């Protein structure tokens, strides 16, 4: 769904982290269209300018932890 945005982030992660470390980025295509202090601010601002589903919100931190999610399912799946 967000292959272009994700590929852009991974390819430019080092330089983005140098510039925006600890911030939350809004990516659309191969562009950073917003930089915010947290994901809520990023979403609320981005949805005013872009249709939801057309942008990706990405924490700007180093390493694969930036784009890896661990989901625990204990107690959810029976």
C-alpha positions in Angstrom: 0.0 0.0 0.0 2.8 2.4 0.9 5.7 0.8 -1.0 6.9 4.0 -2.5 6.9 5.8 0.8 8.5 2.9 2.7 11.2 2.4 0.1 12.0 6.1 0.2 12.2 6.1 4.0 14.5 3.0 4.1 16.7 4.4 1.2 17.1 7.8 2.9 16.8 6.8 6.6 20.3 7.8 7.6 20.0 11.3 6.2 16.4 11.7 7.5 17.5 10.7 11.0 20.4 13.1 10.9 17.9 15.9 10.1 14.7 14.8 11.9 15.7 12.3 14.6 12.9 11.7 17.1 10.3 13.4 15.0 7.4 11.8 13.1 7.4 12.2 9.3 4.5 12.4 6.9 5.5 10.8 3.6 3.7 11.0 0.4 5.3 9.3 -2.6 9.1 10.0 -2.4 8.7 13.2 -0.4 8.6 14.3 3.2 5.4 16.5 3.3 5.4 17.2 7.1 7.5 16.8 10.3 5.8 16.7 13.7 6.6 16.0 17.3 4.2 13.0 17.5 2.0 10.7 15.5 -1.3 12.3 16.5 -0.1 15.8 15.4 1.2 14.3 12.2 -2.1 12.6 11.4 -4.4 15.5 12.4 -2.4 17.9 10.3 -1.8 15.6 7.3 -5.5 14.8 7.0 -6.3 18.4 6.5 -4.1 18.6 3.4 -4.2 15.0 2.1 -6.9 12.3 1.8 -6.4 9.6 4.5 -4.8 6.6 2.9 -2.7 8.7 0.6 0.1 9.4 3.1 2.3 7.4 5.5 3.2 8.4 9.0 6.7 7.2 10.0 8.7 7.6 13.2 12.1 9.0 12.3 14.5 6.8 14.3 17.6 4.8 13.3 17.7 1.1 12.6 15.1 -1.5 11.6 13.1 -0.7 14.8 11.8 2.3 12.9 9.8 0.1 10.5 9.4 -3.2 12.4 6.2 -3.9 14.4 5.9 -6.7 16.9 2.3 -7.7 17.7 1.6 -10.0 20.7 -1.5 -12.1 20.3 -1.7 -13.7 23.7 -5.3 -13.7 24.9 -6.6 -12.4 21.6 -6.6 -15.6 19.6 -8.3 -18.7 21.0 
